[in-house]
Amino acid sequence: MKWTDTIEIAIALIDHHPDIDPVSVRFTDLQRWVLELPGFDDVPERCGERILEAIQQAWIDEL
């Protein structure tokens, strides 16, 4: 997975953090959780606020 795979990341986050409300997640935690996902293989520096917002929105939408 790369940073741009927002839906795939969102689904993986749902699986790994089923009790978390994505609306309340801080971007620092979200970035760390994405980096810790199995199969995630991208450079941390390629992530910005816009990407994290897209991931967070995809997570909300998938729930």
Contacts in CASP RR format, 6 or more apart in sequence:
PFRMAT RR
TARGET T0000
AUTHOR 0000-0000-0000
METHOD contacts of the structure
MODEL  1
MKWTDTIEIAIALIDHHPDIDPVSVRFTDLQRWVLELPGFDDVPERCGER
ILEAIQQAWIDEL
1 8 0 8 1.000
1 9 0 8 1.000
1 12 0 8 1.000
1 37 0 8 1.000
1 39 0 8 1.000
1 40 0 8 1.000
1 41 0 8 1.000
1 42 0 8 1.000
2 41 0 8 1.000
2 42 0 8 1.000
3 9 0 8 1.000
3 34 0 8 1.000
3 42 0 8 1.000
3 46 0 8 1.000
3 47 0 8 1.000
3 51 0 8 1.000
3 55 0 8 1.000
4 51 0 8 1.000
6 51 0 8 1.000
6 54 0 8 1.000
6 55 0 8 1.000
6 57 0 8 1.000
6 58 0 8 1.000
7 58 0 8 1.000
7 62 0 8 1.000
9 34 0 8 1.000
9 37 0 8 1.000
9 40 0 8 1.000
9 55 0 8 1.000
9 58 0 8 1.000
9 59 0 8 1.000
10 55 0 8 1.000
10 58 0 8 1.000
10 59 0 8 1.000
10 61 0 8 1.000
10 62 0 8 1.000
11 62 0 8 1.000
12 37 0 8 1.000
12 38 0 8 1.000
12 40 0 8 1.000
13 20 0 8 1.000
13 22 0 8 1.000
13 33 0 8 1.000
13 34 0 8 1.000
13 37 0 8 1.000
13 55 0 8 1.000
13 59 0 8 1.000
14 59 0 8 1.000
14 62 0 8 1.000
14 63 0 8 1.000
16 33 0 8 1.000
16 37 0 8 1.000
17 33 0 8 1.000
22 56 0 8 1.000
22 59 0 8 1.000
22 60 0 8 1.000
22 63 0 8 1.000
23 56 0 8 1.000
23 60 0 8 1.000
25 33 0 8 1.000
25 56 0 8 1.000
27 49 0 8 1.000
27 52 0 8 1.000
27 56 0 8 1.000
30 52 0 8 1.000
30 55 0 8 1.000
30 56 0 8 1.000
31 44 0 8 1.000
31 47 0 8 1.000
31 52 0 8 1.000
34 40 0 8 1.000
34 47 0 8 1.000
34 55 0 8 1.000
35 44 0 8 1.000
END
